Amino acid sequence: MTTTLTDKEFEQFQSLIYQQVGIKLDSPKRNLLVSRLSKRLRDLKLASFQAYYDCVSRKGGEEELTRLLDLISTNKTDFYREPVHFDFLRDQVLPEVRGTKTLRVWSSASSSGEEPYTIAMTLCDALSDISRWDIKILASDISTRVLAKAASGLYEEERVSQLPKDLVRRHFLCGKGPQAGKYKVRPDVAKLVAFRRINLMDPTFPIRSALDVIFCRNVMIYFDRPTQAKLVEKFFRYLRQGGYLFIGHSESLQWIEHQFTYLRPTIYQKPF
Ligand SMILES: C[S@@+](CC[C@H](N)C(=O)[O-])C[C@H]1O[C@@H](n2cnc3c(N)ncnc32)[C@H](O)[C@@H]1O
């Protein structure tokens, strides 16, 4: 039996999701909401979307709200996705911080971990003296489901099958026995990355030292312009002078007011 989502219920979910994560679900996403929530309604033995809405929006409903956000988030990602940023990190950023051997990077919508681990692999490959460096990669996302996957560092073969074989050998342990077909990020790479749940809508972030680079790729596209502008303004505060903001290939800061210097498509710098 399928449950119907009324216009009123859709609007309620739209405004709750917008308020919580800044994502504006437009009408074409209505079917997606229905398909993703229907199973959850059945599991909880709820008769209507209204009942589910009441459950996530009431006091004490935070856990189910997290579940809802998990269900509606789009987590598509890949190792070495949009490689221009990893090349820039290696060729431009590393020489700048070589003197202090200290690097702070934030992968701010890290999904299942491919992006922050790619950052770590890039650094391991580029720095022969990495053991003498102080490197911290903070990786965060709103979704606890993808964060748990990311923290496990364990990936199916198809996630790494497009990568060069020698790179896979260098940075992954190949599963044996019951783990055959699985690939685990090697400890020397994994130890550079720390995962935590951060909502980009929060007014402040739990970050104390000034950042060299922020990756915020392929998430701003889901936010409206005022939300993007607020987020970019917060990023500006958390970067050091001369620090960089990387955004996704289909995103741009062109339509919002900001204080960054445009360097090239998807790469912005906080002025000195
Ligand atoms: C399409 S993935 C992008 C992953 C990666 N940055 C990349 O480009 O490959 C977008 C991620 O943003 C996360 N996200 C959506 N809204 C968020 C918010 N308000 N705060 C933090 N993360 C959010 C989603 O959970 C999802 O994992």
Ligand as a Chemical Component Dictionary entry (heavy atoms), coordinates in Angstrom:
data_LIG
# 
_chem_comp.id                   LIG 
_chem_comp.type                 NON-POLYMER 
_chem_comp.pdbx_formal_charge   0 
_chem_comp.three_letter_code    LIG 
# 
loop_
_chem_comp_atom.comp_id 
_chem_comp_atom.atom_id 
_chem_comp_atom.alt_atom_id 
_chem_comp_atom.type_symbol 
_chem_comp_atom.charge 
_chem_comp_atom.model_Cartn_x 
_chem_comp_atom.model_Cartn_y 
_chem_comp_atom.model_Cartn_z 
_chem_comp_atom.pdbx_ordinal 
LIG C1  C1  C 0  27.133 15.217 -3.341 1  
LIG S1  S1  S 1  27.975 15.009 -1.806 2  
LIG C2  C2  C 0  29.538 15.760 -2.166 3  
LIG C3  C3  C 0  30.703 14.970 -1.622 4  
LIG C4  C4  C 0  32.093 15.525 -1.964 5  
LIG N1  N1  N 0  32.268 16.856 -1.419 6  
LIG C5  C5  C 0  32.365 15.495 -3.450 7  
LIG O1  O1  O 0  32.320 16.556 -4.096 8  
LIG O2  O2  O -1 32.607 14.432 -3.999 9  
LIG C6  C6  C 0  27.164 16.269 -0.801 10 
LIG C7  C7  C 0  27.278 16.003 0.696  11 
LIG O3  O3  O 0  26.841 17.174 1.398  12 
LIG C8  C8  C 0  26.222 16.755 2.602  13 
LIG N2  N2  N 0  25.383 17.849 3.128  14 
LIG C9  C9  C 0  24.194 18.294 2.666  15 
LIG N3  N3  N 0  23.743 19.301 3.421  16 
LIG C10 C10 C 0  24.670 19.510 4.394  17 
LIG C11 C11 C 0  24.777 20.402 5.484  18 
LIG N4  N4  N 0  23.836 21.308 5.734  19 
LIG N5  N5  N 0  25.872 20.320 6.266  20 
LIG C12 C12 C 0  26.850 19.397 6.025  21 
LIG N6  N6  N 0  26.802 18.527 5.005  22 
LIG C13 C13 C 0  25.731 18.576 4.194  23 
LIG C14 C14 C 0  25.438 15.516 2.173  24 
LIG O4  O4  O 0  25.133 14.686 3.276  25 
LIG C15 C15 C 0  26.390 14.860 1.170  26 
LIG O5  O5  O 0  27.176 13.869 1.765  27 
# 
loop_
_chem_comp_bond.comp_id 
_chem_comp_bond.atom_id_1 
_chem_comp_bond.atom_id_2 
_chem_comp_bond.value_order 
_chem_comp_bond.pdbx_ordinal 
LIG C1  S1  SING 1  
LIG S1  C2  SING 2  
LIG S1  C6  SING 3  
LIG C2  C3  SING 4  
LIG C3  C4  SING 5  
LIG C4  N1  SING 6  
LIG C4  C5  SING 7  
LIG C5  O1  DOUB 8  
LIG C5  O2  SING 9  
LIG C6  C7  SING 10 
LIG C7  O3  SING 11 
LIG C7  C15 SING 12 
LIG O3  C8  SING 13 
LIG C8  N2  SING 14 
LIG C8  C14 SING 15 
LIG N2  C9  SING 16 
LIG N2  C13 SING 17 
LIG C9  N3  DOUB 18 
LIG N3  C10 SING 19 
LIG C10 C11 SING 20 
LIG C10 C13 DOUB 21 
LIG C11 N4  SING 22 
LIG C11 N5  DOUB 23 
LIG N5  C12 SING 24 
LIG C12 N6  DOUB 25 
LIG N6  C13 SING 26 
LIG C14 O4  SING 27 
LIG C14 C15 SING 28 
LIG C15 O5  SING 29 
# 
